[in-house]
Amino acid sequence: MTTAIATVAHAGALARRRQTRPRVAPWLLPLILVLGLFYLYPVFDVFRLALTRATLLGEEGGYTFATLTQTLARPEIPGILGVTAIFTLASVFSQQLFGLAIALVVVRGEKRRLFGTTIVRTTALIAWVVPGIAGGIIWKMLFNEAPFGGLNSVLRMLGATPVQWLSDPDLVMWSVVMSNVWRGTAFSMVVMYAALKAIDPVLYEAAAVDGASAPQRLFHVTLPQLRSAILVNMILITIQTLNTFDAIISLTGGGPGRSTEVLSLYTFNVVFRNYDLAGGAVLSILMLVISLGLALVYAAFLPKGEDR
Amino acid sequence: MRTASLTSLAAVLALGVALPAIAAGNTITGNTVGPDNAPKTLTFRMTTDGPRNNDPAVADGYGKLFREYVARHPGWKVELQMMSGDIGQEQARLLEQAKSGNAPDCAAVDSFVLPLFKKSGVLQSFAPYFNKDEIDQLFPFIREGITGTDGKIYAWWWATDLRVLYRNKAVIAEAPQTWDDTKTAALASVKQGMEGILFNGGRFEGTTFDWLANFWAEGGKLVDDAGKPIFGEGENRAKFVKAVDYYRGLVESGAAPKRVATIGNYDDFNAAAAAGTTALFVGGNWQLAQLKSTLDAGDFANWTFSMLPGPTKEQRSTGTGGWTVASFSKDPAKVEMCANLAREIYMGPANALQEQLPTRADLYDKYPVFATEANKAFAAALKVGQARPGAPVYPEISNQIQIMMGKVLTGSQPTEAAVDDAFKAATDAFKRL
């Protein structure tokens, strides 16, 4: 009898709990619909197109794995991936380094109440605000190798030899990286600045009491505290850099030859110059896989649980 | 006194209202031409050859033409859509929209991608709206370009252009006739402190198109009748390699600066001419007017042009391009309005307004602007003009030639290997289409 009463009471409690528990589905439905319609469906369609022979000129022609294998086996793919790797690694490393350096200078300047810290932050952000196409055009004018070109004119005034910024196949990639770092450093600077401001000042006070030098404070206090921010920033700027093509298309168009044709630009060319929609879809998936792979690698180094 | 003040105030206010209207003239600032309540609308996607031209005088001229066109067709208004400067991407987007039934009713289609649009079956025939006399007046290569496999016309090609060799007469007195002459003249200009000859050599359609004249002058063919790439086979390969080596030789001898491998814009030549750093460049006929407006009268008087040099004096060619107007609408009334727009605005009036070469022989006599010595010379050069092949694989052939040119001009690959790579890639692309 007691057991029966307890059972009934328990069932009643469950029913009441069920009645009071909010129904989440109606609340989540709009979000699920928006995500599904505008994010998941295009991704699904890219995977579907990758298994067709779709071009901008004709029909899709049934489903096949041939597009996948043929696109990835194109002879130019290794070279394109190599150019992409150099561009991405150099850009990400430099943006992180310069972003951190500028943020350290700004935070230090603010602590000492120096004039101009806001100007430094704003100046860096201006480059970030400039659209990629416009940035490419600006740098094209600077790198112009004509006698009246921007940087070479300065070099001539200084008595130095003009540089083949864009026509030397060995140098052009570094010119492109330079323009991309100019534009992307501000983002890293903002992330690092926010992370630096969040470090507990007590840690620096304790380090000072222990007699730590400036380099010791940087390597044993600042950088360990920034670990998460650096890794998150690396994930974000790696994805941004892998997707960069607007600045390159206006600066070099991917040339001379294929010297600066990164994967995103190659994908663009495959779809919009070669009208190969299915091939472009395969390359988009390749970009997705590379981005996800690198993000997972970075994420593996993120502090877990109690490490934080 | 008070009355005088009020009169002055009224006059100032009236001027304030009237002046912007006077200044605006025919300029169209909104997206619609014609009455807002017009029951029928024609959407027209255009390039800067329209009321949004950067030159206020040209924009004003187009504004007048569009207003007059709408006034002649009561009950209609035109909704204007603007293309960006990335023509390749814009045309690909237009094709995709046309295939999914979302294209504008009427649009500007670049002549070199017109074959793709024809092949896709997205264009409506203009045959009912242009009579035989009008079509017969078109230059043969123009007529061929707009005609489908069924013999009907599917667009109206209203303007054409061509490539010529510009030179500063004060530095290079005689027009180079052959490739060897060109190299000699360019080297002579280098001795006078110039950069040498400039031409497009970057990742840019102009790189391919400007250079192709050299290949065509030898009688080379890019594709066969089925549209299959053949430029890397047999005699064509030898001619192709020879024409590429001509450009390579210019750079390696110092007759052209290495920076040509980075040039992908005709404006760079105008800038070099204005800066006095070059005396020789391969450009388009439209650049003559640009040079005239850029240079002061004394400097401009030194500039002239001649036909592109060939391997011999007799072997000459030049690339001809231009723009068409075509309709995508399923509504016959809109197709007719689009054809009317091509005829009433572009076929003649727009040619005269922008001094863009007409595609009909009779229009050269109709408009005085084409009676100038320069325009007569351009018209004469059109006789050796050649349009890009109407093959769907052409855009990829062009892409591969641009890549090849970059490798050759920077010396990073031997000519023959670069040509073979380009041919293989173009052939692979042909198989995929």
Interface residues (C-beta under 8 A of the other chain):
Chain A: R53 T55 L56 L57 G58 Q70 R74 P75 E76 N144 E145 A146 P147 F148 Q164 L166 S167 D168 P169 T252 G253 G254 G255 P256 G257 R258 S259 N269 V271 F272 R273 N274 Y275 D276 G279
Chain B: G88 Q89 A92 L95 E96 K99 L116 K119 S120 E195 G201 G202 R203 F204 P257 K258 R259 V260 A261 T262 G264 D268 A271 A272 A275 T277 P392 P395 E396 S398 N399 Q402 I403 M404 G406 K407 L409 T410 S412 Q413 K424 A425 D428 A429 R432 L433
